[in-house]
Amino acid sequence: MKIELAELFPSCAMLVKADQAMWTTPLCKEEEKLIEKAVQKRQQEFRAGRHAAHLALEKLSAPWEPLLRDEKRQPLWPTGFLGSISHCRGECVAVCAKTTELASLGIDVEPLEPLPKGVDQYIHTPQDLVTMEADSSLPERLIFSAKESIYKCYYPLIGEHMGFQSVSLSIDVDSRSFEFIPSAENTIPFPAELKFHGRFMMSDSHLYTGCYLTRD
């Protein structure tokens, strides 16, 4: 199934899917130093993500610089730019945008297969269970993936970890979009002045979710 991943985000964002060479081609020495003690699998994932992010930034005419990480192991993006990276089993995507265009964004990719048995009880709220049971066409990992992309989107702004049951999802199958509702016990200060947008799509083998915040 051919899909256009760029449709997850507005045209001001650049999304790049890592090609095969990106997984094994060495990065600059500053970036390679970050993974010198990592196992081969982690090294390949890191290289694919950084190469894809560099290409996305290049498409935005960003100045080239090593993509290092902060004390919380989050990527350090060039001044005036933001981005998100995700990978799983041979699939890796990165998306970047200018901070003048979007307030934040997040992306996640997952294999199109069920979650490990019993894991859903830690991810789904009662409302999520109702949502999933109402439409058997929804991929089983959709709630998990959407919440992953939501976390990636908000974490750079609020600096707080978001538990999977902090929010429940509302899904529109026809538009392949989703919104979220904070749970009653949620204490995360989601910025009310920013408008949330979430979308999802599927290929034959993978599920992709993306979300972004605008200053509407």
C-alpha positions as CSV (number, residue, x, y, z in Angstrom):
1,M,0.0,0.0,0.0
2,K,1.6,3.3,-1.1
3,I,1.0,6.1,1.3
4,E,2.2,9.8,1.4
5,L,3.7,10.2,4.9
6,A,4.1,13.9,4.4
7,E,0.3,14.2,4.8
8,L,0.7,13.6,8.5
9,F,1.9,17.2,8.8
10,P,1.3,20.6,7.1
11,S,3.4,21.5,4.1
12,C,5.7,23.7,6.3
13,A,7.1,20.5,7.9
14,M,9.6,18.2,6.1
15,L,9.3,14.5,6.7
16,V,12.1,12.1,5.6
17,K,12.0,8.3,5.7
18,A,15.5,6.8,6.1
19,D,16.7,4.8,3.2
20,Q,18.8,1.6,3.6
21,A,22.2,3.4,3.4
22,M,21.3,5.8,6.2
23,W,21.3,2.9,8.7
24,T,25.0,2.1,8.2
25,T,26.6,5.3,6.9
26,P,28.8,6.8,9.6
27,L,27.8,10.3,10.9
28,C,30.2,13.1,11.8
29,K,32.7,12.4,14.6
30,E,30.7,14.4,17.2
31,E,27.6,12.3,16.5
32,E,29.4,9.0,16.3
33,K,31.0,9.7,19.7
34,L,27.5,9.6,21.2
35,I,27.1,5.9,20.1
36,E,30.7,4.6,20.4
37,K,29.7,2.3,23.2
38,A,26.3,1.3,21.9
39,V,25.4,-2.1,20.5
40,Q,25.3,-2.3,16.7
41,K,21.4,-2.2,16.6
42,R,21.4,1.0,18.5
43,Q,24.1,2.5,16.4
44,Q,22.2,1.7,13.2
45,E,19.0,3.2,14.6
46,F,20.8,6.4,15.7
47,R,22.5,6.8,12.4
48,A,19.3,6.3,10.4
49,G,17.5,8.9,12.6
50,R,20.2,11.5,12.5
51,H,20.7,11.1,8.7
52,A,17.0,11.5,8.1
53,A,16.8,14.5,10.4
54,H,19.7,16.1,8.7
55,L,18.0,15.7,5.3
56,A,14.8,17.1,6.6
57,L,16.6,20.2,8.0
58,E,18.5,20.6,4.7
59,K,15.2,20.8,2.9
60,L,14.3,23.6,5.3
61,S,17.6,25.4,4.5
62,A,18.7,25.0,8.1
63,P,22.5,25.6,8.8
64,W,24.3,22.3,9.1
65,E,25.5,21.3,12.6
66,P,25.9,18.1,14.5
67,L,22.6,16.9,16.1
68,L,23.8,16.3,19.6
69,R,21.6,15.7,22.7
70,D,20.9,17.2,26.1
71,E,21.2,15.8,29.6
72,K,17.8,14.1,29.1
73,R,19.0,12.5,25.8
74,Q,16.7,14.6,23.7
75,P,18.0,15.8,20.3
76,L,19.4,19.4,20.3
77,W,18.0,21.0,17.2
78,P,19.5,24.1,15.4
79,T,18.3,27.4,16.7
80,G,15.0,28.2,15.0
81,F,14.1,24.6,14.2
82,L,12.4,21.7,15.9
83,G,12.0,18.0,15.1
84,S,11.1,14.5,16.0
85,I,12.5,11.1,15.2
86,S,11.1,7.5,15.5
87,H,12.3,4.1,14.5
88,C,11.3,0.4,14.8
89,R,12.6,-2.7,13.2
90,G,14.1,-1.4,10.0
91,E,11.8,1.6,9.6
92,C,12.9,5.1,10.6
93,V,11.3,8.5,10.0
94,A,12.2,12.1,11.0
95,V,10.2,15.3,10.7
96,C,11.4,18.9,11.2
97,A,9.9,22.4,10.9
98,K,10.8,26.0,11.7
99,T,9.8,27.3,15.1
100,T,8.1,30.2,13.4
101,E,5.7,27.8,11.7
102,L,4.9,25.2,14.4
103,A,5.1,25.3,18.2
104,S,6.0,21.6,18.4
105,L,5.6,18.2,16.7
106,G,5.9,14.5,17.3
107,I,6.1,11.4,15.2
108,D,5.9,7.6,15.9
109,V,6.2,4.5,13.8
110,E,5.2,1.0,14.9
111,P,5.0,-2.4,13.3
112,L,1.4,-3.1,12.1
113,E,0.8,-5.9,14.6
114,P,-0.8,-6.4,18.0
115,L,0.8,-5.2,21.2
116,P,2.3,-7.9,23.5
117,K,-0.3,-9.7,25.5
118,G,-1.4,-7.7,28.6
119,V,0.3,-4.5,27.7
120,D,-2.9,-2.7,26.6
121,Q,-4.1,-2.5,30.3
122,Y,-1.3,-0.1,31.0
123,I,-2.0,2.1,27.9
124,H,-5.8,2.1,27.3
125,T,-8.2,4.1,29.5
126,P,-11.8,2.9,29.7
127,Q,-12.7,5.5,27.1
128,D,-9.9,4.1,24.8
129,L,-11.3,0.6,25.1
130,V,-14.7,1.8,24.0
131,T,-13.1,3.6,21.1
132,M,-11.2,0.6,19.9
133,E,-14.2,-1.8,20.4
134,A,-16.4,0.5,18.3
135,D,-14.4,0.0,15.1
136,S,-12.6,-3.3,14.4
137,S,-10.7,-1.7,11.5
138,L,-8.5,0.4,13.8
139,P,-5.0,-1.1,14.2
140,E,-4.4,-2.5,17.7
141,R,-1.3,-0.3,18.3
142,L,-3.1,3.0,17.3
143,I,-3.7,4.2,20.9
144,F,-0.1,3.3,21.9
145,S,1.4,5.0,18.9
146,A,-0.8,8.1,19.1
147,K,0.1,8.6,22.8
148,E,3.8,8.2,21.9
149,S,3.6,10.9,19.3
150,I,1.6,13.1,21.8
151,Y,4.3,12.7,24.4
152,K,7.1,13.6,21.9
153,C,5.1,16.7,20.9
154,Y,4.5,18.1,24.4
155,Y,7.7,17.0,26.2
156,P,10.0,19.7,24.8
157,L,7.4,22.3,26.0
158,I,6.5,21.0,29.4
159,G,9.5,18.8,30.4
160,E,7.2,16.3,32.1
161,H,6.7,12.6,31.5
162,M,3.2,11.7,30.4
163,G,1.8,8.4,31.6
164,F,-0.1,6.5,28.9
165,Q,-3.4,6.9,31.0
166,S,-3.0,10.6,31.4
167,V,-5.1,11.1,28.3
168,S,-7.9,9.4,26.3
169,L,-8.1,9.5,22.5
170,S,-11.0,10.5,20.2
171,I,-10.5,9.1,16.8
172,D,-12.0,10.1,13.5
173,V,-11.6,7.1,11.1
174,D,-12.7,8.9,7.9
175,S,-10.2,11.8,8.3
176,R,-7.6,9.5,9.9
177,S,-7.2,12.1,12.7
178,F,-7.2,12.0,16.5
179,E,-7.7,14.4,19.4
180,F,-7.0,13.8,23.1
181,I,-8.8,14.5,26.3
182,P,-6.9,14.7,29.6
183,S,-7.9,12.2,32.2
184,A,-9.6,13.3,35.4
185,E,-6.4,12.6,37.4
186,N,-4.1,14.3,34.9
187,T,-1.8,17.0,36.3
188,I,0.2,17.8,33.1
189,P,-0.1,21.5,32.2
190,F,-0.9,21.2,28.5
191,P,-0.6,24.7,27.0
192,A,-4.1,25.8,26.4
193,E,-3.1,28.5,23.9
194,L,-1.8,26.0,21.4
195,K,-4.0,24.1,19.1
196,F,-3.4,20.3,18.7
197,H,-3.6,18.4,15.5
198,G,-3.1,14.6,15.2
199,R,-3.2,12.2,12.2
200,F,-2.4,8.6,11.5
201,M,-1.9,6.3,8.4
202,M,-0.9,2.8,7.6
203,S,1.2,1.0,5.0
204,D,1.1,-2.8,4.5
205,S,3.5,-3.2,7.4
206,H,3.6,-0.1,9.6
207,L,1.5,2.3,11.5
208,Y,2.5,6.0,11.6
209,T,1.1,8.7,13.8
210,G,2.0,12.4,13.8
211,C,0.9,15.4,15.7
212,Y,1.7,19.1,15.9
213,L,0.8,22.3,17.7
214,T,0.0,25.6,16.1
215,R,-0.4,29.0,17.6
216,D,-3.9,29.6,16.2
